[in-house]
Amino acid sequence: MSQEAKDKCHRTPKEELTFRLGKRFSSLVEWAFDNGLQEELEIIYLLLGLNPNIVGIANLAEEFDHPESREILKDWSGHSYTDRLRRFTTTFIRNTQISSRHAAISPSGTIEQVRRQFPEFEKRTFLLTLYTTVLSPSKDASIYSERRRLRMWLAVQAAERIVESNNVADKEISQAARFLALGHGNSRWRLVDQLLTAAKRFRADAPENFDRFSDSLRLASRQVGADTSGDRAASRFLNAINSIAAGESTPYPELKTLIYDERRFASAPPISTIQYESDSGACELVLGHDTEDEQSEFTWVVPTDPTDSPEQQQRSSNSFFIQRAEESHYLPWSYDGVLPPELPVLDRWIDRSLRSTERTMALGGVLVWLSCRFGRSLYFAQLIKISDQLGDEWSITTDLCHLQRQSPQRRNSWQPNNETTSLVEPFSREIQLELPKQLTAALEYVTSNLIGDEPQLGQLWQSFCSDPVERWFNDVCREHFPRISSSKLAQVSGLRAYQQTGDHNLGRLVSSAPNSGLPGACGYASWDIKAIEKGLSLTTSSSANDNVNILGSLLVPLESVIQLEIRHATQRIKNTLIEGDWLSFHNQFAQYCVIALYAATGCRHLRDPFESLAHFNWQYRLVYINDKTDDGLHSGRLVPLPESVCALLRSYVKYLAKLADAISTLRPELASKLAMLLEGRSTPLPMFFKLDSALKWHSMGDHDLPGGELLQWSLPANVFRHRYAQRLARSGVSIEVIDGWMGHAERGAATYSDYSPRSRLSDFKQYKKELEELFGSLLFELEAFDELEPNFSEFFLDATGYREPIRFGFAERRWNRSQDLKRVIREAKTDIALATQITPLASMSAQELDKLVQRMLYRDGSLPHPYSAIRLQLLIKEADLAGAAAKSAIKRRVVNVRPERSLLTDEVPTQLGRLELVEKWSKKAKRQYIKAQLSKAKALQMGAVLFCIEKRISYLRMIRDIACGHHFHVIQHKKTYFLEYSETLIVDLHLKLTRHLHLKLTHPICLIMA
């Protein structure tokens, strides 16, 4: 080994980067590592063509920091390389010490002098020269902004080629940059402005984004190029723009050696999908665009035969959906998993394989063990590395004794900072498990002749066996367990965790792959070390306390912190009440009640929560919550209320009645709305609202109003939702029940649905004690606000221009969604039009069409589009219009992963009171009517009504059939009566009966119907 190679082995990453860039960059390197920007620093170094003697980093930073540049960066947010450059330049500019020490290089004079200012202008420093050249002003501000947009676009394109293609200097980007290095008043600006104006027309009114700008430039360059055939420089420039926009990479061959190591940089974050393997094929899960409270849905992209009819494609998608719903139940006898009789056989085979002296068999046993333990197919199990570096995927430590990974979380999960770490329970983001000694011995055996660092297990496999591991395992399966396949192994881990803990969310998490489509229910509960050990049946090697939270939500607030803040909030309200400031008191009291409801119900944080008094039922102590409903995508739910919070709410209702009287002369229209609200009628006023100095109402989400914010801490607004899930689980409430109360309902696996035997009222009664303890421990004040007498006699209204909302709550969310859908459809049509003007759908190659499909599913190539299903459906519709060739080229269809839809509506709380009256009438009718008093038709109708009430049957077709005497008969067994029903039942006692519904009848109903 050469001395230089030896020195390189002993350099730290900082020293290595400083060695590559030059000593003058040492302080920049130090700063970059401190801010996690070391890759961005080197990318900018390469795209500007810098060398150890030219420190021109600030030139690009200043280019990205102009007022119009910041607006452009907002337009392009979400694009991976734009965001990386933005983060670097913003951090650089804000650090005055580092930015002043490494100031921008000033232009040396005229444009020609600037071109000669840096070496290798054509092949290396073309972008540095461009950003040293002052952008020529324009009388039209929009034109000036578009010029800046074009210059910034070149930098982003250059960064993408450096990372993705190892192209440090692109010929076409050089051509465009050298053309754009123009002085004031240069006649070539006319051509540039013509190009940018044409591109703007192609984008029309669609919102700006990076890909849309690229497509419009490609179209505009072709359009403008038709008129510049005589100008060779202009033609070369427009051709270069077209080539860059098309994504072509044309490096200077002699500059390839400037990339020191292949694939040095981390490329764009992987598209937020996860490939799901099954025996029926590979499917792709497009994750929804998350907020911190799981506000969007997943989309499955399923493979279909494009030559099938729409009905056949729909049937294929539905069968896929049924398969996924089955897995959500963790059924031990599911056909897609390893069956109970097969598991012991598989375990014995793994045990024998690990002891085998044949390296292929031993390593195969390791891979199958990993697949079964951690929910990976063999393909993904072989991607596990032997490395001490902690990552999102499992890795085996170099001592071969441990498995480790960062704990999986949902995307955009809350992360504590220096201010909030002390407010939550201790946590760790690292999971390290001890490998069984037998597995360590097998790994030591197969790696004894290992050469190189940090290999993947798949690389080891290839050194022993030329066949893919899946093919090898299939040969093994044919001999030992013919029904098992590679994809079935991945189902073992989650099923075992569920069987050992009874927690399906834990089963989902412990078997989750990086970037998995974890449901919202996995984002709230938290599990400590003991739970992980129980779920995986492995011992952790962590030295931390067993109660340290290691999986799930990190937002596990300390109970003492919440109790203290509630006490402070209570005291603030009391102080305001003593001061006689009734306006501030109202705003604080409304917040206080809403906070209590959040804590008692786990409701999602909304602008207008608990919007109607009609949603509450005091007799059954429950509330109807509709915190995520969007045109059938989600449904409302019933949640039980602790008695103590009901007492607080009754005080609030009494206060509202007195408030209406107190402001009747000041704001009679508001007093009238309050009266309607208290009667439970529809009203243009939510139940909880704030008031301003003009006594105009505001949503609870509005700030800067009298009284201020009641909770004055740094924890997020949804902290009580997290606490609700965590505390109920710790107190022993069924995980299924918690999911039902919180509104988590995966398709086919909802807690309360037609497929579930659970009863809401039974669960409410069973877990009443746990719910009371959950809320009671927070020590909300109940009696202090029972007898309030608001007084606004000395209050003077301020004149404000504020207009009260015309929509709130569910109506506002539905309206916003409709506007979003209209906007999305317009944008999708614009994107399709831009792409098809370049190449019509019927003429697109399979590669071009697949790229367009990706554009429909993902924003700027990496972030999933929140309305991907709608966008892809629009493309499929356009392909249908374009003809069979285009339609058959699209080989994917989308299926939204929607929750189970509930039949509950916001009328349920009110109707529950009427149900008692109906049941009383039913009991009276059973005694009053006998068959002899009724005609046959009337008897059937009466029997159907009584049967519907008694059995709570809501299947309308069944009730109609019974009322008409169709498709059922009554059977007597000793003193017991049964009703047998089927939609196709032929009343013939000699025929064999299949798939019929049998329900027990009471004697009075039987007498009427028989």
Order of alpha helices (4+ residues) and beta strands (2+ residues): alpha-alpha-alpha-alpha-alpha-alpha-alpha-alpha-alpha-alpha-alpha-alpha-alpha-alpha-alpha-beta-beta-beta-alpha-alpha-alpha-alpha-beta-beta-beta-beta-alpha-alpha-alpha-alpha-alpha-alpha-beta-alpha-beta-alpha-alpha-beta-beta-beta-alpha-alpha-beta-beta-alpha-alpha-alpha-alpha-alpha-alpha-beta-beta-alpha-alpha-beta-alpha-alpha-alpha-beta-beta-beta-alpha
